[in-house]
Amino acid sequence: VCINPLHVDRVNISERRMEFDLNSPINMQAKYNISGKILVLPIVGNGDLILNMTNVHCVYVFHHDLENRKSDGKEYIKLGESTFEFEPESFHVEMTNLFNGDKNLGDNMNRFMNENWRDVLKELGPVVGDAFKKTLDILMDQFLGLVPYEDVFPIAE
């Protein structure tokens, strides 16, 4: 997953909750394995997936607790439940090896998904959003596990 450049439009911090409004292009390369339907059309295949979205408005919210570490006596933010919602300005997907490598069927399915991306995204959005949420959770958890709370939010004297 590539999120570059990432613009933070707004941060809302309240007790035990943080909300980030973000804007960024999102590009993802992954392996896929699918058997089912997209909208009303059957789809089957496994291979490479390339997903590009532009001007993606995202809202990432997480709840947290503070935990005291005995090793240094400082408090650290412990990530709790989180949510991630997104809305792209545009969406382009390419899946290789659809329909057991049938180029004609695969090209037509890719074209269909890209021409009807808003409807496709309604169906696939939760899966895509969950992948991004998990990535952000890992990044935030790693960062917040390294930096004490007082350094993330220093108290002005």
C-alpha positions in Angstrom: 0.0 0.0 0.0 1.4 3.4 -1.0 -0.1 6.5 0.5 2.0 9.4 -0.8 1.7 12.3 -0.3 -0.5 12.1 2.8 -2.2 15.4 3.8 -3.7 15.7 7.3 -6.6 18.0 6.9 -7.9 17.9 10.5 -7.1 16.2 13.8 -9.7 16.0 16.5 -8.4 14.7 19.9 -10.6 14.0 22.8 -10.2 11.9 25.9 -9.4 8.3 24.7 -10.3 9.1 21.1 -8.4 10.5 18.1 -9.9 11.3 14.7 -7.9 12.1 11.6 -9.2 13.6 8.3 -6.8 12.7 5.6 -6.5 13.2 1.9 -4.1 11.2 -0.3 -3.8 9.2 -3.5 -3.8 5.5 -2.6 -2.1 2.9 -4.6 -2.1 -0.8 -3.8 -0.6 -3.9 -5.3 -1.6 -7.3 -3.9 -2.3 -10.9 -4.7 -6.0 -11.7 -5.0 -8.1 -14.9 -5.1 -11.7 -14.4 -6.0 -14.7 -16.6 -6.8 -18.1 -15.0 -6.7 -20.0 -12.1 -8.2 -19.2 -8.4 -8.6 -22.5 -6.6 -8.9 -24.4 -9.2 -11.0 -21.5 -10.6 -13.0 -19.7 -13.8 -12.0 -16.0 -13.4 -11.4 -13.2 -16.0 -10.8 -9.5 -15.8 -10.8 -6.3 -15.4 -8.9 -3.3 -13.2 -9.7 -2.0 -9.7 -9.3 -4.3 -6.8 -8.4 -3.3 -3.1 -8.9 -5.6 -0.5 -7.4 -5.2 3.2 -7.9 -7.4 5.8 -6.3 -7.0 9.6 -6.5 -7.9 12.4 -4.0 -9.1 9.9 -1.4 -10.8 11.6 1.5 -10.3 9.3 4.6 -11.5 9.5 8.1 -9.5 7.3 10.5 -10.7 7.1 14.1 -9.2 5.2 17.0 -9.9 4.8 20.7 -7.1 4.3 23.1 -6.0 3.8 26.6 -2.8 4.8 28.4 -0.5 2.2 29.8 2.4 2.8 32.1 5.7 1.0 31.3 7.7 0.0 34.2 10.9 0.1 32.1 10.9 3.9 31.9 7.9 4.9 34.1 6.3 6.7 31.2 2.8 6.4 29.8 2.2 5.2 26.2 -0.9 5.2 24.1 -2.3 1.7 23.6 -4.4 1.5 20.4 -8.0 0.2 20.9 -10.9 -0.1 18.4 -10.6 1.8 15.2 -12.6 2.7 12.1 -11.6 3.8 8.6 -13.9 5.3 6.0 -12.8 6.5 2.6 -14.2 8.2 -0.6 -12.0 8.4 -3.7 -12.4 11.0 -6.5 -11.5 8.3 -9.0 -10.8 4.5 -8.9 -8.9 2.2 -11.3 -8.4 -1.5 -10.8 -6.6 -4.1 -12.9 -6.7 -7.8 -12.1 -4.5 -10.2 -13.9 -5.4 -13.9 -14.7 -9.2 -13.4 -14.4 -11.3 -16.4 -15.7 -8.2 -18.7 -15.8 -6.3 -16.3 -18.0 -9.0 -15.7 -20.7 -7.7 -12.3 -21.9 -11.0 -11.3 -23.6 -13.1 -12.0 -20.5 -10.5 -10.5 -18.2 -10.2 -7.3 -20.2 -14.0 -7.0 -20.3 -14.3 -7.5 -16.5 -11.6 -5.0 -15.8 -13.3 -2.5 -18.1 -16.7 -3.1 -16.5 -15.3 -2.6 -13.0 -13.6 0.6 -14.0 -16.6 2.0 -15.8 -18.8 1.2 -12.9 -16.3 1.8 -10.1 -18.7 3.6 -7.8 -21.0 0.6 -7.7 -18.1 -1.8 -7.5 -16.6 0.2 -4.6 -19.9 0.0 -2.7 -19.5 -3.8 -2.8 -15.7 -4.1 -2.4 -15.3 -1.0 -0.2 -15.5 -2.7 3.2 -12.8 -5.2 2.2 -10.5 -2.5 0.8 -11.2 -0.2 3.8 -10.4 -3.0 6.2 -7.0 -3.5 4.5 -6.2 0.2 4.8 -7.4 0.2 8.4 -5.2 -2.7 9.4 -2.2 -1.0 7.8 -2.9 2.3 9.7 -3.5 0.4 12.9 -0.1 -1.3 12.6 1.7 2.0 11.8 0.0 3.9 14.6 0.6 1.1 17.1 4.3 0.9 16.2 4.7 4.7 16.5 2.7 5.1 19.6 4.5 2.2 21.2 7.8 3.9 20.8 7.0 7.5 21.8 5.7 8.4 25.3 2.4 10.1 25.6 4.0 13.2 27.0 6.2 13.5 23.9 3.3 13.0 21.5 1.3 15.6 23.4 3.7 17.8 25.3 2.1 20.0 28.0 2.9 23.7 27.4 4.4 25.3 30.4 
